[in-house]
């Protein structure tokens, strides 16, 4: 059984296909946003690592300073 399609119905199908699928621009934008998200996560991880190292250095320095003060008091008394 052969179906007869009119030009109008073919155009409607074509327009439906075009409007229902995501455009290349939106796909690229999504890909760009994903890349931005990855960069943001990498940057956040780097900042967190730097902060952790800074806290650890500060903690170590504070302990060293405390031990020095204890030694100063111990030797002065």
URSUL-V698124 format. One record per pair of residues at least 12 apart in sequence whose ideal C-beta (glycine too) atoms are under 7 Angstrom apart, sorted by the first residue. I is the first residue (numbers start at 1). J is the second residue. Records with the same first field share a line. If there is no record, write none. Layout:
# URSUL-V698124
I=J / J
This chain:
# URSUL-V698124
none
